Amino acid sequence: LNKTAQVKNQVDEVVGIMQDNIERVMDRGEKLDVLSNKAEDLELGARQFKKGANRVRKQMWWRDMKLRLVILAIVVILLIVIIGN
């Protein structure tokens, strides 16, 4: 009877350990799901940032080009006025 009780206690202990392990694995799985969702959100944010940065870069390029064209036009007009006189 004593050995039976010992075996039962050992089995109960192993069952308890296994239940703890199963809970830890499930918690880890949930944490991995959360991490995966955060990674997806981060990737989406990065794509949106890249699109926005490209749009701003193009806007700045056009603004710079317009300024250069205005300066060129002023220089050409000044040359025409100077040469015309």
CNS distance restraints for C-alpha pairs under 8 A (distance, minus, plus):
assign (resid   1 and name CA) (resid   5 and name CA) 6.20 0.50 0.50
assign (resid   2 and name CA) (resid   6 and name CA) 6.22 0.50 0.50
assign (resid   3 and name CA) (resid   7 and name CA) 6.08 0.50 0.50
assign (resid   4 and name CA) (resid   8 and name CA) 6.06 0.50 0.50
assign (resid   5 and name CA) (resid   9 and name CA) 6.06 0.50 0.50
assign (resid   6 and name CA) (resid  10 and name CA) 6.13 0.50 0.50
assign (resid   7 and name CA) (resid  11 and name CA) 6.03 0.50 0.50
assign (resid   8 and name CA) (resid  12 and name CA) 6.02 0.50 0.50
assign (resid   9 and name CA) (resid  13 and name CA) 6.03 0.50 0.50
assign (resid  10 and name CA) (resid  14 and name CA) 6.10 0.50 0.50
assign (resid  11 and name CA) (resid  15 and name CA) 6.02 0.50 0.50
assign (resid  12 and name CA) (resid  16 and name CA) 6.11 0.50 0.50
assign (resid  13 and name CA) (resid  17 and name CA) 6.19 0.50 0.50
assign (resid  14 and name CA) (resid  18 and name CA) 6.05 0.50 0.50
assign (resid  15 and name CA) (resid  19 and name CA) 6.09 0.50 0.50
assign (resid  16 and name CA) (resid  20 and name CA) 6.24 0.50 0.50
assign (resid  17 and name CA) (resid  21 and name CA) 6.16 0.50 0.50
assign (resid  18 and name CA) (resid  22 and name CA) 6.07 0.50 0.50
assign (resid  19 and name CA) (resid  23 and name CA) 6.19 0.50 0.50
assign (resid  20 and name CA) (resid  24 and name CA) 6.18 0.50 0.50
assign (resid  21 and name CA) (resid  25 and name CA) 6.15 0.50 0.50
assign (resid  22 and name CA) (resid  26 and name CA) 6.16 0.50 0.50
assign (resid  23 and name CA) (resid  27 and name CA) 6.09 0.50 0.50
assign (resid  24 and name CA) (resid  28 and name CA) 6.01 0.50 0.50
assign (resid  25 and name CA) (resid  29 and name CA) 6.11 0.50 0.50
assign (resid  26 and name CA) (resid  30 and name CA) 6.25 0.50 0.50
assign (resid  27 and name CA) (resid  31 and name CA) 6.17 0.50 0.50
assign (resid  28 and name CA) (resid  32 and name CA) 6.08 0.50 0.50
assign (resid  29 and name CA) (resid  33 and name CA) 6.20 0.50 0.50
assign (resid  30 and name CA) (resid  34 and name CA) 6.28 0.50 0.50
assign (resid  31 and name CA) (resid  35 and name CA) 6.09 0.50 0.50
assign (resid  32 and name CA) (resid  36 and name CA) 5.98 0.50 0.50
assign (resid  33 and name CA) (resid  37 and name CA) 6.19 0.50 0.50
assign (resid  34 and name CA) (resid  38 and name CA) 6.21 0.50 0.50
assign (resid  35 and name CA) (resid  39 and name CA) 6.13 0.50 0.50
assign (resid  36 and name CA) (resid  40 and name CA) 6.25 0.50 0.50
assign (resid  37 and name CA) (resid  41 and name CA) 6.21 0.50 0.50
assign (resid  38 and name CA) (resid  42 and name CA) 6.06 0.50 0.50
assign (resid  39 and name CA) (resid  43 and name CA) 6.13 0.50 0.50
assign (resid  40 and name CA) (resid  44 and name CA) 6.22 0.50 0.50
assign (resid  41 and name CA) (resid  45 and name CA) 6.13 0.50 0.50
assign (resid  42 and name CA) (resid  46 and name CA) 6.09 0.50 0.50
assign (resid  43 and name CA) (resid  47 and name CA) 6.27 0.50 0.50
assign (resid  44 and name CA) (resid  48 and name CA) 6.27 0.50 0.50
assign (resid  45 and name CA) (resid  49 and name CA) 6.05 0.50 0.50
assign (resid  46 and name CA) (resid  50 and name CA) 6.12 0.50 0.50
assign (resid  47 and name CA) (resid  51 and name CA) 6.29 0.50 0.50
assign (resid  48 and name CA) (resid  52 and name CA) 6.18 0.50 0.50
assign (resid  49 and name CA) (resid  53 and name CA) 5.98 0.50 0.50
assign (resid  50 and name CA) (resid  54 and name CA) 6.12 0.50 0.50
assign (resid  51 and name CA) (resid  55 and name CA) 6.23 0.50 0.50
assign (resid  52 and name CA) (resid  56 and name CA) 6.21 0.50 0.50
assign (resid  53 and name CA) (resid  57 and name CA) 6.05 0.50 0.50
assign (resid  54 and name CA) (resid  58 and name CA) 6.21 0.50 0.50
assign (resid  55 and name CA) (resid  59 and name CA) 6.25 0.50 0.50
assign (resid  56 and name CA) (resid  60 and name CA) 6.12 0.50 0.50
assign (resid  57 and name CA) (resid  61 and name CA) 6.14 0.50 0.50
assign (resid  58 and name CA) (resid  62 and name CA) 6.25 0.50 0.50
assign (resid  59 and name CA) (resid  63 and name CA) 6.16 0.50 0.50
assign (resid  60 and name CA) (resid  64 and name CA) 6.07 0.50 0.50
assign (resid  61 and name CA) (resid  65 and name CA) 6.10 0.50 0.50
assign (resid  62 and name CA) (resid  66 and name CA) 6.05 0.50 0.50
assign (resid  63 and name CA) (resid  67 and name CA) 6.30 0.50 0.50
assign (resid  64 and name CA) (resid  68 and name CA) 6.25 0.50 0.50
assign (resid  65 and name CA) (resid  69 and name CA) 6.17 0.50 0.50
assign (resid  66 and name CA) (resid  70 and name CA) 6.17 0.50 0.50
assign (resid  67 and name CA) (resid  71 and name CA) 6.22 0.50 0.50
assign (resid  68 and name CA) (resid  72 and name CA) 6.05 0.50 0.50
assign (resid  69 and name CA) (resid  73 and name CA) 6.02 0.50 0.50
assign (resid  70 and name CA) (resid  74 and name CA) 6.21 0.50 0.50
assign (resid  71 and name CA) (resid  75 and name CA) 6.19 0.50 0.50
assign (resid  72 and name CA) (resid  76 and name CA) 6.12 0.50 0.50
assign (resid  73 and name CA) (resid  77 and name CA) 6.09 0.50 0.50
assign (resid  74 and name CA) (resid  78 and name CA) 6.07 0.50 0.50
assign (resid  75 and name CA) (resid  79 and name CA) 6.11 0.50 0.50
assign (resid  76 and name CA) (resid  80 and name CA) 6.15 0.50 0.50
assign (resid  77 and name CA) (resid  81 and name CA) 6.14 0.50 0.50
assign (resid  78 and name CA) (resid  82 and name CA) 6.01 0.50 0.50
assign (resid  79 and name CA) (resid  83 and name CA) 5.85 0.50 0.50
assign (resid  80 and name CA) (resid  84 and name CA) 5.66 0.50 0.50
assign (resid  81 and name CA) (resid  85 and name CA) 6.32 0.50 0.50
